[in-house]
Amino acid sequence: MIPWAKPDFYGYEEKYLKEALKSTWISDGKFLTKLEKNFSNYLSVRESIAVSNGTAAIHLIYLAMDLKKGDEIIVPGFGYMAAANLAIQMGLKPIFADVDLDTFCVTAENIKKKISKKTKLIVITHTYGNVCDIKPIIKLSKKRKIPLLEDSAESFGSRYYKKQSGTFGDFATFSFQATKTITTGEGGMIVTKKGKSFIKKVRSLKTHGVLKTRYLHVYPGHNFRLTNLQAAVGCAQLKRFEKIIKERKRIFKYYEKLFFNFKGVKIQKFNKNVSPVVWTFALVLDEKYFPKRDKLIKNLLKKGIETRNGFYSPCRMKLYNKYKTSHLKNSNYLSRKVICLPFYASLKNNQIKKIYNTIKRFRSI
């Protein structure tokens, strides 16, 4: 079986975990501080805040912003729906903006169409390791005085004009879930350009709303803490991040070489100003050659190759029936036609060739 994704470990994970266990500090401890510091150094940002997962990271931003019931948040129509789901939970209103058909990313033009007097936040998702064309989005954000949140869960290490993904907006969130570029099993990180008071509030909200005095709750907070054990794994992963990047670039280039002139598929486009660390290799299937995407997924699985469909668009989920989604033409198309191929650092070229040849055999013309 060739799995769709799996974590790869490089030796230090076990060493650091043992060290964390021997310290007896398994909830809090030095690896948390080290992970936040090393993450900040890698991105060249002032401060990073480790949390229990990428969704918790988005939730904390919403809470720290004091968003109120009825406030509108613009989110992409194609991508993982964490930001939209949290908005609904908090009584906020997700407003969906369509994405570009080639890059799978939301655009400034489509965001602009959805801005209203109630818009309090713009959320963009750097899908599959791509980076949105962010310069015009920042310009729009500043002109309208609407904060910008980068959901960089799938794009850690990717660059836009040589600058790291997650360092452009007012806030950015990252995920260390098991399939992500680096992993702690579950986990996430917040990066923000906001000042000390905002950071202090986020850190308080993630720890039951406590500031300095133990058991004294200043805010109605949550427990969104990352453990020292998870942080130990994260430190080990970050230590080998350049190797992970090198391997992911190798895999992407080989996939790209094989599928570049392959009839019946289109590869996700990465603009020349983007240097991606690809999270998954996504193909858009032409129904003339592959009439049923889900059938292809099942056939590949029978041959020992696990793949995934693209994200479902809001048009295809009852949860979002009461929100306007009919304009999401590109998002809906991608949700029906995208297939994601296996992608992880230890994937071998001969396995990639097998995936290519197997898909070729299922092509109808």
C-alpha positions as CSV (number, residue, x, y, z in Angstrom):
1,M,0.0,0.0,0.0
2,I,1.2,3.5,-0.9
3,P,-0.6,5.7,1.7
4,W,-1.8,9.2,0.8
5,A,0.3,10.7,3.6
6,K,2.4,9.6,6.5
7,P,4.8,11.3,9.0
8,D,8.5,10.8,8.5
9,F,10.9,10.8,11.5
10,Y,14.6,11.5,11.5
11,G,15.9,10.2,14.8
12,Y,15.8,13.3,17.1
13,E,12.1,12.7,17.8
14,E,12.8,9.7,20.0
15,K,15.7,11.4,21.7
16,Y,13.8,14.6,22.5
17,L,10.7,12.6,23.7
18,K,12.9,10.7,26.1
19,E,14.4,13.9,27.4
20,A,11.0,15.4,27.9
21,L,9.8,12.3,29.7
22,K,12.8,12.2,32.0
23,S,12.3,15.9,32.9
24,T,8.8,15.0,34.2
25,W,7.5,18.2,32.5
26,I,5.2,16.5,30.0
27,S,2.5,19.2,29.8
28,D,4.6,22.4,29.9
29,G,8.4,22.6,29.6
30,K,11.5,23.7,27.8
31,F,10.6,22.1,24.4
32,L,7.5,24.4,24.1
33,T,9.7,27.5,24.6
34,K,12.3,26.1,22.2
35,L,9.7,25.3,19.5
36,E,8.2,28.8,19.7
37,K,11.6,30.4,19.5
38,N,12.9,28.2,16.6
39,F,9.6,28.7,14.7
40,S,9.9,32.5,15.1
41,N,13.6,32.4,14.0
42,Y,12.7,30.4,10.9
43,L,10.0,32.8,9.9
44,S,11.9,35.9,11.1
45,V,9.0,37.1,13.2
46,R,8.9,38.6,16.7
47,E,6.9,35.9,18.4
48,S,5.1,32.6,17.8
49,I,2.4,31.0,20.1
50,A,2.1,27.2,20.2
51,V,-1.4,25.8,20.5
52,S,-3.2,22.4,20.4
53,N,-4.1,22.5,16.7
54,G,-4.5,24.7,13.7
55,T,-8.2,25.1,14.3
56,A,-7.6,26.3,17.8
57,A,-5.2,28.8,16.4
58,I,-8.0,30.3,14.2
59,H,-10.5,30.2,17.1
60,L,-8.1,32.1,19.4
61,I,-7.7,34.9,16.8
62,Y,-11.5,35.2,16.6
63,L,-11.8,35.4,20.4
64,A,-8.9,37.8,20.8
65,M,-10.4,40.1,18.2
66,D,-13.7,40.3,20.2
67,L,-15.8,39.4,17.1
68,K,-19.5,39.6,17.8
69,K,-22.6,37.8,16.7
70,G,-23.5,38.9,13.1
71,D,-20.0,40.0,12.2
72,E,-19.0,38.8,8.7
73,I,-15.9,36.9,7.9
74,I,-14.8,36.4,4.3
75,V,-13.4,32.9,3.6
76,P,-12.4,31.0,0.5
77,G,-15.0,28.7,-1.2
78,F,-12.4,26.0,-1.8
79,G,-10.2,24.8,1.0
80,Y,-10.5,23.2,4.5
81,M,-13.5,24.8,6.1
82,A,-12.1,25.3,9.7
83,A,-12.5,29.1,9.5
84,A,-16.1,28.9,8.2
85,N,-17.1,26.3,10.8
86,L,-15.7,28.3,13.7
87,A,-17.5,31.4,12.4
88,I,-20.8,29.5,12.5
89,Q,-20.1,28.2,16.0
90,M,-19.5,31.7,17.3
91,G,-22.6,33.2,15.6
92,L,-20.5,34.9,13.0
93,K,-21.4,34.9,9.3
94,P,-19.1,33.2,6.8
95,I,-19.1,35.0,3.4
96,F,-17.7,32.8,0.7
97,A,-15.4,34.2,-2.0
98,D,-14.6,32.1,-5.1
99,V,-11.1,30.9,-5.9
100,D,-9.0,31.0,-9.0
101,L,-9.5,27.9,-11.2
102,D,-5.7,27.4,-11.8
103,T,-4.1,28.2,-8.5
104,F,-7.0,27.1,-6.3
105,C,-6.5,30.2,-4.2
106,V,-8.8,33.1,-3.4
107,T,-8.2,36.4,-5.2
108,A,-8.4,40.1,-4.3
109,E,-11.0,40.6,-7.0
110,N,-13.3,38.0,-5.6
111,I,-12.8,39.1,-2.0
112,K,-13.6,42.7,-3.0
113,K,-17.0,41.6,-4.3
114,K,-18.0,40.2,-0.9
115,I,-16.9,43.1,1.4
116,S,-19.7,44.9,3.3
117,K,-20.0,47.2,6.2
118,K,-20.2,44.1,8.5
119,T,-16.9,42.6,7.3
120,K,-14.6,42.3,10.2
121,L,-12.0,39.9,8.9
122,I,-10.6,38.4,5.7
123,V,-9.3,34.8,5.8
124,I,-7.2,33.5,3.0
125,T,-6.0,29.9,2.7
126,H,-2.8,29.0,1.0
127,T,-4.1,25.8,-0.5
128,Y,-2.0,22.7,-1.0
129,G,1.3,24.6,-0.4
130,N,0.5,27.3,-2.9
131,V,0.5,31.0,-1.8
132,C,-2.3,33.4,-2.7
133,D,-1.4,36.4,-4.8
134,I,-1.2,38.3,-1.6
135,K,0.1,41.8,-2.6
136,P,-3.3,43.0,-4.0
137,I,-5.1,41.3,-1.1
138,I,-3.0,43.2,1.4
139,K,-3.6,46.4,-0.5
140,L,-7.3,45.8,-0.3
141,S,-7.2,44.9,3.3
142,K,-5.4,48.1,4.3
143,K,-7.5,50.3,2.1
144,R,-10.7,48.9,3.7
145,K,-9.1,48.7,7.1
146,I,-10.1,45.0,7.5
147,P,-7.6,42.7,9.2
148,L,-6.2,39.8,7.3
149,L,-5.7,36.2,8.5
150,E,-3.5,33.8,6.6
151,D,-4.4,30.2,7.1
152,S,-1.0,28.7,6.4
153,A,-1.8,25.2,7.6
154,E,-0.7,23.7,4.3
155,S,2.0,26.1,3.2
156,F,4.7,26.2,5.9
157,G,8.0,26.8,4.2
158,S,6.4,28.2,1.0
159,R,7.5,31.6,-0.1
160,Y,6.0,34.5,-2.0
161,Y,8.5,37.0,-3.5
162,K,11.1,35.2,-1.3
163,K,9.2,36.0,1.9
164,Q,7.7,33.2,4.0
165,S,4.1,32.3,3.9
166,G,2.3,33.4,7.0
167,T,4.3,36.6,7.5
168,F,2.2,39.0,5.4
169,G,-1.1,39.4,7.2
170,D,-2.1,40.7,10.6
171,F,-2.3,37.1,11.8
172,A,-1.3,33.7,10.5
173,T,-2.1,30.2,11.7
174,F,-0.2,26.9,11.1
175,S,-1.0,23.3,11.6
176,F,1.2,20.4,12.8
177,Q,-1.4,17.7,12.3
178,A,-0.1,14.3,11.3
179,T,-0.3,14.8,7.5
180,K,1.3,18.3,7.5
181,T,4.8,19.3,6.3
182,I,6.1,19.0,9.9
183,T,4.1,17.3,12.5
184,T,3.6,17.0,16.3
185,G,0.7,14.6,15.8
186,E,-1.8,17.4,16.5
187,G,-0.7,21.0,17.1
188,G,-0.6,24.4,15.7
189,M,1.0,27.9,15.8
190,I,-0.1,31.5,15.8
191,V,2.0,34.3,14.4
192,T,0.8,37.9,14.6
193,K,2.0,41.5,13.9
194,K,-0.2,42.8,16.7
195,G,1.4,44.3,19.8
196,K,2.2,42.9,23.2
197,S,-1.3,43.4,24.6
198,F,-2.9,41.3,21.9
199,I,-0.3,38.5,22.3
200,K,-0.8,38.6,26.0
201,K,-4.6,38.1,25.5
202,V,-4.1,35.2,23.1
203,R,-1.8,33.5,25.5
204,S,-4.3,34.0,28.3
205,L,-7.3,32.7,26.3
206,K,-5.4,29.5,25.4
207,T,-4.9,28.8,29.1
208,H,-8.3,29.2,30.6
209,G,-8.2,33.0,30.5
210,V,-5.6,33.2,33.3
211,L,-2.9,35.9,33.2
212,K,-0.3,35.9,36.0
213,T,-2.3,34.8,39.0
214,R,-3.0,31.1,39.0
215,Y,-6.8,30.2,39.1
216,L,-7.7,33.9,38.5
217,H,-9.7,34.0,35.2
218,V,-9.6,37.3,33.4
219,Y,-11.2,36.0,30.2
220,P,-13.6,33.0,29.6
221,G,-10.8,31.1,28.0
222,H,-10.1,27.6,26.7
223,N,-7.4,24.9,27.2
224,F,-5.7,25.1,23.8
225,R,-2.3,24.3,25.0
226,L,0.3,22.2,23.2
227,T,2.1,19.6,25.4
228,N,5.8,19.5,26.0
229,L,5.9,16.0,24.5
230,Q,4.3,17.2,21.3
231,A,6.7,20.2,21.2
232,A,9.6,17.8,21.6
233,V,8.5,16.1,18.3
234,G,8.0,19.5,16.7
235,C,11.6,20.6,17.6
236,A,13.0,17.4,16.1
237,Q,10.9,17.9,12.9
238,L,12.0,21.6,12.6
239,K,15.7,20.5,13.1
240,R,15.3,18.4,9.9
241,F,13.1,20.9,8.0
242,E,15.6,21.6,5.2
243,K,15.8,17.9,4.5
244,I,12.0,17.7,4.4
245,I,11.8,20.7,2.0
246,K,14.4,19.1,-0.3
247,E,12.5,15.8,-0.4
248,R,9.2,17.5,-1.1
249,K,10.6,19.5,-3.9
250,R,12.1,16.3,-5.4
251,I,8.7,14.6,-5.3
252,F,6.9,17.6,-6.8
253,K,9.4,17.9,-9.6
254,Y,9.1,14.3,-10.5
255,Y,5.3,14.3,-10.4
256,E,5.3,17.5,-12.5
257,K,7.7,15.9,-15.1
258,L,5.5,12.8,-15.5
259,F,2.1,14.6,-15.6
260,F,3.2,17.8,-17.5
261,N,1.9,16.6,-20.9
262,F,-0.4,14.0,-19.6
263,K,-3.7,14.1,-21.5
264,G,-6.8,14.3,-19.3
265,V,-5.3,16.2,-16.3
266,K,-4.3,19.7,-15.3
267,I,-1.7,20.4,-12.6
268,Q,-2.4,23.0,-10.0
269,K,-0.6,26.2,-11.1
270,F,2.1,27.9,-9.0
271,N,2.8,31.5,-10.2
272,K,6.5,32.4,-10.8
273,N,6.6,34.6,-7.7
274,V,5.7,31.5,-5.5
275,S,8.3,29.0,-4.4
276,P,6.1,26.3,-2.9
277,V,6.7,23.6,-0.4
278,V,3.9,21.4,-1.8
279,W,1.6,19.7,0.7
280,T,-0.1,17.4,-1.7
281,F,0.0,16.9,-5.5
282,A,-3.4,17.9,-6.9
283,L,-4.7,17.1,-10.4
284,V,-7.8,18.5,-12.0
285,L,-9.4,15.6,-14.0
286,D,-10.9,16.1,-17.5
287,E,-14.2,14.2,-17.5
288,K,-13.6,13.2,-21.1
289,Y,-10.7,11.1,-20.0
290,F,-11.8,10.4,-16.4
291,P,-15.6,10.5,-16.3
292,K,-15.9,9.7,-12.6
293,R,-13.3,11.0,-10.1
294,D,-14.6,9.0,-7.2
295,K,-14.5,5.8,-9.2
296,L,-10.9,6.5,-10.0
297,I,-10.1,6.9,-6.3
298,K,-11.7,3.5,-5.6
299,N,-9.9,1.8,-8.5
300,L,-6.5,3.2,-7.3
301,L,-7.1,2.0,-3.8
302,K,-7.7,-1.5,-5.1
303,K,-4.3,-1.3,-6.7
304,G,-2.7,-0.3,-3.4
305,I,-2.6,3.5,-3.9
306,E,-4.5,5.7,-1.5
307,T,-5.6,9.1,-2.9
308,R,-8.0,11.8,-1.7
309,N,-10.7,13.9,-3.3
310,G,-10.4,17.7,-3.3
311,F,-12.1,19.7,-0.6
312,Y,-15.9,19.9,-0.8
313,S,-17.2,23.3,-1.7
314,P,-19.9,24.9,0.5
315,C,-22.3,24.3,-2.4
316,R,-22.2,20.6,-1.7
317,M,-22.7,20.6,2.1
318,K,-26.1,21.1,3.8
319,L,-24.4,22.9,6.7
320,Y,-24.0,25.9,4.4
321,N,-27.4,25.9,2.8
322,K,-28.5,29.2,4.3
323,Y,-25.4,31.0,3.0
324,K,-25.0,32.3,-0.5
325,T,-22.9,29.8,-2.5
326,S,-24.4,29.8,-6.0
327,H,-21.6,32.1,-7.2
328,L,-18.8,29.6,-6.3
329,K,-18.5,28.3,-9.8
330,N,-14.7,27.5,-9.7
331,S,-14.8,26.2,-6.1
332,N,-17.7,23.8,-7.0
333,Y,-15.9,22.6,-10.1
334,L,-12.7,21.9,-8.3
335,S,-14.5,20.1,-5.5
336,R,-15.8,17.7,-8.1
337,K,-12.7,17.3,-10.3
338,V,-9.6,17.4,-8.0
339,I,-7.8,14.3,-7.0
340,C,-4.8,14.5,-4.5
341,L,-2.0,12.0,-5.0
342,P,0.3,10.5,-2.3
343,F,2.8,13.0,-1.0
344,Y,5.2,12.6,1.9
345,A,9.0,13.1,2.3
346,S,10.0,9.4,2.1
347,L,7.9,8.7,-1.1
348,K,10.2,7.1,-3.6
349,N,10.5,7.9,-7.3
350,N,9.6,4.3,-8.3
351,Q,6.4,4.6,-6.2
352,I,5.5,7.9,-8.0
353,K,6.1,6.1,-11.4
354,K,3.8,3.3,-10.3
355,I,1.1,5.9,-9.4
356,Y,1.5,7.6,-12.8
357,N,1.3,4.3,-14.7
358,T,-1.7,3.1,-12.8
359,I,-3.6,6.3,-13.4
360,K,-2.6,6.1,-17.1
361,R,-4.2,2.6,-17.3
362,F,-7.5,3.9,-16.0
363,R,-7.6,6.7,-18.5
364,S,-10.7,6.1,-20.8
365,I,-9.2,7.4,-24.0
